[in-house]
Amino acid sequence: MKFVVRALHILSLGGYIVERDFPYRNIIVVNKTNEPIKIEVPVFDEDWIKEHKNLGLEIIPVKDEDNYLSLYKKAHAELNKLRS
């Protein structure tokens, strides 16, 4: 399945991580470009991160000990700066 991350948008893939042994509980995907970018979901392994960084996306992995909300708000604030 594919999702489209619209230009200058952010989304969270926590519900699309399907591996039990995956080291992250969530992944924040940020498209800072002016073009929509297609991504593959669900996320099966860590190679997914490298592949999607190569597409020009900012990928923020969220570990169990990380504060998801603060990481999301920080990424969203950076996007808002780019939008203005």
Phi and psi in degrees as GROMACS dihedral restraints (atoms count N, CA, C in turn):
[ dihedral_restraints ]
;  ai    aj    ak    al  type     phi  dphi    fc
    3     4     5     6     1  -124.8    20    10
    4     5     6     7     1   145.1    20    10
    6     7     8     9     1  -114.6    20    10
    7     8     9    10     1   155.2    20    10
    9    10    11    12     1  -111.0    20    10
   10    11    12    13     1   124.2    20    10
   12    13    14    15     1   -95.7    20    10
   13    14    15    16     1   110.8    20    10
   15    16    17    18     1   -63.9    20    10
   16    17    18    19     1   160.7    20    10
   18    19    20    21     1   -58.5    20    10
   19    20    21    22     1   135.8    20    10
   21    22    23    24     1    55.6    20    10
   22    23    24    25     1    44.2    20    10
   24    25    26    27     1  -130.6    20    10
   25    26    27    28     1   166.6    20    10
   27    28    29    30     1  -133.8    20    10
   28    29    30    31     1   145.9    20    10
   30    31    32    33     1  -149.4    20    10
   31    32    33    34     1   163.6    20    10
   33    34    35    36     1  -118.0    20    10
   34    35    36    37     1   136.9    20    10
   36    37    38    39     1  -112.5    20    10
   37    38    39    40     1    23.7    20    10
   39    40    41    42     1   -54.1    20    10
   40    41    42    43     1   -39.6    20    10
   42    43    44    45     1   -79.7    20    10
   43    44    45    46     1    -4.4    20    10
   45    46    47    48     1  -111.6    20    10
   46    47    48    49     1    16.2    20    10
   48    49    50    51     1   -95.3    20    10
   49    50    51    52     1   119.1    20    10
   51    52    53    54     1  -110.2    20    10
   52    53    54    55     1    -4.5    20    10
   54    55    56    57     1   -94.9    20    10
   55    56    57    58     1   134.2    20    10
   57    58    59    60     1   -67.3    20    10
   58    59    60    61     1   -37.4    20    10
   60    61    62    63     1   -88.1    20    10
   61    62    63    64     1    10.0    20    10
   63    64    65    66     1   -66.5    20    10
   64    65    66    67     1   132.4    20    10
   66    67    68    69     1   -75.1    20    10
   67    68    69    70     1    -3.7    20    10
   69    70    71    72     1  -122.2    20    10
   70    71    72    73     1   145.8    20    10
   72    73    74    75     1   -91.3    20    10
   73    74    75    76     1   -15.0    20    10
   75    76    77    78     1  -158.0    20    10
   76    77    78    79     1   160.0    20    10
   78    79    80    81     1  -135.5    20    10
   79    80    81    82     1   128.6    20    10
   81    82    83    84     1  -100.2    20    10
   82    83    84    85     1   127.8    20    10
   84    85    86    87     1  -112.6    20    10
   85    86    87    88     1   124.8    20    10
   87    88    89    90     1  -121.7    20    10
   88    89    90    91     1   124.3    20    10
   90    91    92    93     1  -103.1    20    10
   91    92    93    94     1   102.0    20    10
   93    94    95    96     1   -92.9    20    10
   94    95    96    97     1     6.5    20    10
   96    97    98    99     1   -90.6    20    10
   97    98    99   100     1   173.5    20    10
   99   100   101   102     1   -95.1    20    10
  100   101   102   103     1    10.9    20    10
  102   103   104   105     1  -122.3    20    10
  103   104   105   106     1   144.1    20    10
  105   106   107   108     1   -68.9    20    10
  106   107   108   109     1   146.2    20    10
  108   109   110   111     1  -130.1    20    10
  109   110   111   112     1   131.3    20    10
  111   112   113   114     1   -82.7    20    10
  112   113   114   115     1   137.5    20    10
  114   115   116   117     1  -124.9    20    10
  115   116   117   118     1   151.9    20    10
  117   118   119   120     1   -87.7    20    10
  118   119   120   121     1   132.1    20    10
  120   121   122   123     1  -132.7    20    10
  121   122   123   124     1   150.8    20    10
  123   124   125   126     1   -77.8    20    10
  124   125   126   127     1   173.1    20    10
  126   127   128   129     1   -92.5    20    10
  127   128   129   130     1   122.9    20    10
  129   130   131   132     1  -105.0    20    10
  130   131   132   133     1   -32.2    20    10
  132   133   134   135     1  -152.8    20    10
  133   134   135   136     1   176.5    20    10
  135   136   137   138     1   -71.4    20    10
  136   137   138   139     1   -20.6    20    10
  138   139   140   141     1   -61.4    20    10
  139   140   141   142     1   -27.0    20    10
  141   142   143   144     1   -55.7    20    10
  142   143   144   145     1   -40.1    20    10
  144   145   146   147     1   -62.1    20    10
  145   146   147   148     1   -49.0    20    10
  147   148   149   150     1   -63.3    20    10
  148   149   150   151     1   -43.9    20    10
  150   151   152   153     1   -60.0    20    10
  151   152   153   154     1   -40.3    20    10
  153   154   155   156     1   -82.9    20    10
  154   155   156   157     1   -23.7    20    10
  156   157   158   159     1   -65.7    20    10
  157   158   159   160     1   -36.5    20    10
  159   160   161   162     1   -65.5    20    10
  160   161   162   163     1   -19.5    20    10
  162   163   164   165     1   -80.9    20    10
  163   164   165   166     1    -8.0    20    10
  165   166   167   168     1   102.8    20    10
  166   167   168   169     1     9.0    20    10
  168   169   170   171     1   -90.7    20    10
  169   170   171   172     1   150.4    20    10
  171   172   173   174     1   -91.6    20    10
  172   173   174   175     1   124.6    20    10
  174   175   176   177     1  -113.4    20    10
  175   176   177   178     1   122.7    20    10
  177   178   179   180     1  -116.2    20    10
  178   179   180   181     1   101.7    20    10
  180   181   182   183     1   -73.9    20    10
  181   182   183   184     1   139.7    20    10
  183   184   185   186     1  -113.8    20    10
  184   185   186   187     1   116.2    20    10
  186   187   188   189     1   -85.5    20    10
  187   188   189   190     1   170.4    20    10
  189   190   191   192     1   -58.3    20    10
  190   191   192   193     1   -38.1    20    10
  192   193   194   195     1   -84.1    20    10
  193   194   195   196     1    -7.4    20    10
  195   196   197   198     1   -79.3    20    10
  196   197   198   199     1   153.5    20    10
  198   199   200   201     1   -92.7    20    10
  199   200   201   202     1   103.2    20    10
  201   202   203   204     1   -56.2    20    10
  202   203   204   205     1   -46.8    20    10
  204   205   206   207     1   -62.5    20    10
  205   206   207   208     1   -40.8    20    10
  207   208   209   210     1   -69.1    20    10
  208   209   210   211     1   -37.6    20    10
  210   211   212   213     1   -64.8    20    10
  211   212   213   214     1   -41.6    20    10
  213   214   215   216     1   -65.7    20    10
  214   215   216   217     1   -45.1    20    10
  216   217   218   219     1   -64.2    20    10
  217   218   219   220     1   -37.7    20    10
  219   220   221   222     1   -63.8    20    10
  220   221   222   223     1   -46.5    20    10
  222   223   224   225     1   -63.8    20    10
  223   224   225   226     1   -38.9    20    10
  225   226   227   228     1   -67.0    20    10
  226   227   228   229     1   -38.8    20    10
  228   229   230   231     1   -64.1    20    10
  229   230   231   232     1   -40.8    20    10
  231   232   233   234     1   -63.8    20    10
  232   233   234   235     1   -38.2    20    10
  234   235   236   237     1   -64.4    20    10
  235   236   237   238     1   -41.4    20    10
  237   238   239   240     1   -61.7    20    10
  238   239   240   241     1   -35.7    20    10
  240   241   242   243     1   -63.5    20    10
  241   242   243   244     1   -41.0    20    10
  243   244   245   246     1   -67.7    20    10
  244   245   246   247     1   -34.7    20    10
  246   247   248   249     1   -67.9    20    10
  247   248   249   250     1   -31.3    20    10
